[in-house]
Structures are given as structure tokens and as C-alpha cells.
Amino acid sequence: MHMRPDNATFPEGGTRRVLLAATNMQAFARLVFDLFPQLAQDPRLDLRFAVIPGSKFEAAAHRFLLASGLRTIPWSEVQEFAPHLVVSGSPTRELFRTGPRFGRHVPFMIITHGAGNNRMRTDLSGVYGLAPEQLLGPRPPWAPWRNRPLVDWLPLAGEAALRQLARDCAEALPAAEIVGDIGHQRMRDSLKWRDRYRDAFGVAPSECLVVVCSTWGDLSLVGRGRANLVEQLLGTLPMDEFRVGFIPHPNIEHGNGPTPAGVFAPQLANGLIMAPIEDGWRALLIAADVIVGDSGSTTQYGAAIGTPVLLAAFGFEQMPADAPLADFGRGAPRLDLEKPLPQQILDAKDRGQDFDFGPILADGQPSERILAKTYEMLGIPAWEGTAQQRLPDPPTRPECRATSAWRFIVHFGPDLATWERLPVSQAKTDGPLIVRTACTDRRLWAAAEVLLDHDQHRTPEHAREAAEILLEEWPRARAASATTSAGSAVVVLQSGAAFSLECEPRRLDVVAAALPAWLFQQATETPGLREVSDPLMDFERRFEPPPTLRAL
């Protein structure tokens, strides 16, 4: 017996074919990360993904599926695949046109891929996902809308969506059921892992993580010209107390115009946190202490898990005036760009978030209900697989780097020194600029006042030589420092004077940058520094615990 190329390995007798379809990346993300892992455990299911054509974001959906390594079929081959169930995050006319082609009834399940149903579009007579144009099929010029919905089951995130459906498309009410939101469920179930996610993003327990969220479109935070808010926060929030993250909507990345990764490349290389747009954003929301956002789903998800929110934009015009989301927009505090940002952030953190998102995102276990309904629609017993898993440890985007250039403001009081370090991504800045050798922007090197070679350890002789070479190459710098161990370095001034420094490893960058500022403050000319002892002793006393300095 000869093998045929199309022979199946698994027995085909009881196999059920499931088509997972969508028009854009974010709709696929809900299917890929939240539903597919549970269905994929069942050897009775043949799962295929297909991109519904017609969206301006279609190419990004293809790229996402290709990068995910999932089994896909072209839309033109869907009829040949002949699924027993179609699950989609995109209710479109093109999706439902496939039904009559199968020659038999194939059930359709529509899963919302945002935080409820809120957005209105000019091409729809209702809210997106609930409009008759999306649920009742095509409208011939000679006939009214059909009374039978083409969707067989419509799981909704909350009571607000059901009320909106009753207004927009009452014919689809028999297919609707309030189950909650899978993404919201997984975030709630993963809150206990918050410290783990913060650690994965490199956020210390003592740091306040501020995450800027923007949906897409002209009424979004970015669309209202507030993209520079990311730079403002980085430039005004001291890096020893705050970290800044950014979650842009995938349509910003995949639409017309520049990409966030390109626009914010200097910030990403200097401390800004961005997760991959496919899924890591949920862990970043859990890790956040405060969210600065708009009317998009990421802001809603963050607020729904209890994270304080400051609004920097809000698209009231894109939602029904009486929607619960509009109530949130009217009641949530605003970020005032005319007032100091750090105190507003800290006030928001202390104030917390108490808006009730229950009508938008109902509590419950939607993944279990959706899974059970999937098998009911397939007509086979449920598979006893593993339960829904917590969100995985998040990666950061490959462009993300630790902060390596900052403005250093130090004050030497009568007792202890105080300082602020503010990340800098442009060479034009007020105040002394400190640059570590990990920085890749040579413009910042050229403007630096102190250069820190603290990424590798050398012998004292080689450390001094390395610092001297840096000063020779970058003559504008007042000093350079090179490490000999985790808590020790050799600091060399442009005048040629050199010092050995020992202190707590976590304070080495600060103390090495503060020393030349202190010596410059003591005198404009510092001849004979080898013989100077009191200025060094006074400098040591301004830190706790004190460092140890010795003139070389």
C-alpha cells in the first residue's frame, strides 16, 4: 500500500474542524492567546486560522499569524476546509458570506476583542460589534434587513453591551449571553503575580511605574497630539523613584504614518518600557502603579483591575452619551499638563480607583463558559484539558534598554546630599548630563559632563587608563569613571587628578557623578588635589552610608 501525500496521521472519524477567523491582529490575539491554547489540547479538533479580507490592517494580521507559527489557510480555501464551527473576533459581511457556501448550517460564534462594546463608527448604525450591518447579514437594495441573525452565539462582556444590543440590533438578542471578558478574567487571575511581572520589566519594588496608554484614531491620546507626554514624563519623573511604560494600540503601529517603536526609539534605548504589542501589554498593566490613558480598552482594563487612572484624552464623540464608559470619562481625574507631573502621579496612586466597571466587564469565568459552549456547538463532549493559565512572564521589546543617559541635579546641603536623575534622550538639556558607556547615541556622549564606564571591571591601573582615554576622546566631559569591582571605581578629572572610590554598588553611578560636581563647587581651580583632604571628607559625610575616597 502506497502512502498518499494528504494522508492524515490522527484518525479522522471523529475530527471536528474549527475555523478561527479575524480581520486584524488584535482580534486574532484574543483567539490565539486566550482560546486556542485550551482547544489545541483536544486531539479531536482540527484548528485553522484564516484572515478575513477587506481590512486596511489585513497585512499585519497575516504577519502576526506567520510569526506565531500557527496553521493557517487562505480565505479562498475556507469552503474546502468545511468547518464545523467558525469562531471570529471580527463580525463582518465577508465572514458571514462564507455560511451559504458550505451547503449546510455552520454555527458562528463572535468573541469581542476589546473591553466591551463601546466604539461607534461612521459606517455602522450601531456600536461596533453590535451593529445590524455586522450581525444580520448583507442588505440587498430591494429587501429590508433579515430578521434572523447570522451569529449563533454572541458572548458579551457585560450588562452594558446587552442593553446596547437591544437598542442597536434587537434581532440578535436571542443569540446573546453575558459571560464576561476572557482578557479581563486572565488579568484578574494573574494579579497575584504582579511582583513577578514587575521584576520581568526591571521595575524595582520601590519604583512607581507610570504606564501611558493610547487607543487609535484622532480622539486618542496620540491622536490629540499627546504622544510627547511620554517624553514629558521621562523628563520630569526622577528615575530613582519612577519608571515609565507605553502601550500604543496595534493600529497605530500597523496603520499609516510613523510607528511608535520608531518615534520613541531614543526613549526605548534609555529606559522607556514597551511590551510586544501582541500580548505583553496585559502584564504591563498589572505591573503599573498609575495609568495615564484615554477611552481605549487598555485604559479600561487597567482601571477595571483597580489601577488608578489619569485621563489625558477621551473620545466621548465615539460612544453613546449614556454609556458607562462615558460616565467613567466624565468622572475620572484628568492629568493637568500645566501643573507638576510627579505630584499628580503620586496623588493618583494614593487616591486609588473606585469606578465600578461591572456593567462593562462582568465578573465570572468566561473562559469556562466559552469553552463549554464551543463543545456544545460542535456537538461533542467537552475535553478534560487543563484550566486557563495565568499570563506568562512578559518580554520587553528588543529595542528596550536600561537608562544610560540622564540629567543629574545634585544639592549639597549642610548635612546629606540630595539629587534627582531624569532620563534624557536629546543632547539639548538643562543641567549636567551623565552618560554610561552603554548609551549608543554619540550626540549624548558629546554633550556629557560625566562619562561612566561601569559595565565591566578592570584593575585599578587599567580603569584609570580607560577613564583617561574617554576624557581624551570626549574633551567636553569634566570627569570619567571606570569600575574595578561592583562597588569601586577610579574617577579621573579632566585636569588629570584621579581618585579611588568605594561605596554601595547601587550608589556607584550617583557618587561618581556627584564627586566632580562637589569639587567644582569647592573651587574653580583645584591645584594640588592630592593634598586636599577636608573637601573629600566633607563629601563623604554627605552620603549615608559614606563612601570611601582616596586621591591617587
Secondary structure, 3 states (H helix, E strand, C coil): CCCCCCCCCCCCCCCEEEEEEECCHHHHHHHHHHHHHHHCCCCCEEEEEEECCCCCCHHHHHHHHHHHCCCECCHHHHHHHCCCEEEECCCCHHHHHCHHHHCCCCCEEECCCCCCCCCECCCCCCECCCCHHHHCCCCCCCCCCCCCCCCCEEEECCHHHHHHHHHHCHHHHHHEEECCCHHHHHHHHCHHHHHHHHHHCCCCCCCEEEEEEECCCCCCCCCCCCCCHHHHHHHHCCCCCEEEEEEECHHHHHCCCCCHHHHCHHHHCCCCECCCCCCCHHHHHHHCCEEEECCCHHHHHHHHCCCCEEECCCCHHHCCCCCHHHHHHHHCCECCCCCCHHHHHHHHHHHCCCCCCCCCCCCCCHHHHHHHHHHHHHCCCCCCCCCCCCCCCCCCCCCCCCCCEEEEEEEECCCCEEEEEEECCCCCCCCCEEEECCCCCHHHHHHCCEEEECCCCCCHHHHHHHHHHHHHHCCCCCEEEEEEECCEEEEEECCCCEEEEECCHHHHHHHHHHHHHHHHHHCCCCCCHHHCCHHHHHHHHCCCCCCEEEEC
